[in-house]
Amino acid sequence: MVESSRRDCLISGLAFATLAAAPALAAREDENMYGLIGRMIAQPGQRDALIAILLEGTDSMPGCLSYVVARDAKDENAIWVTEVWDSKDSHAGSLALPAVRAAIAKGKPLIAGFDAYNETVPMGGVGIR
């Protein structure tokens, strides 16, 4: 009987803790971080040049929490770009930055196409608040 009562108390305590944490979890979801994961295909032989362009000026993008450019391990022309922003508005604003606009103009001729593009709602992780 004592063991059953103790177990019920623990279960009640966990349920209460979960309910108490719910407002914090909801607040986290309301922050609406914005993420993008995309795979682009460089013109043959131009992947490294395109990567260099994609990495230019990335240290001065307000609201950018993470920006990773990676070579695709299986396709010698493919590049993955993974971005996390504090909001969708910050991402949109970045497209008006002179350095970003210059990188787009410079990189556009080196892009053969895009074959994957997904928007995400990041919830956290290593390196993100």
Secondary structure, DSSP 8 states (H G I E B T S, - for coil): -HHHHHHHHHHHHHHHHHHHHHHHHHHHHHT--EEEEEEEEE-TT-HHHHHHHHHTTGGG-TTEEEEEEEE-SS-TTEEEEEEEES-HHHHHHHTTSHHHHHHHHHHGGGEEEEEEEEEE----BTTB-
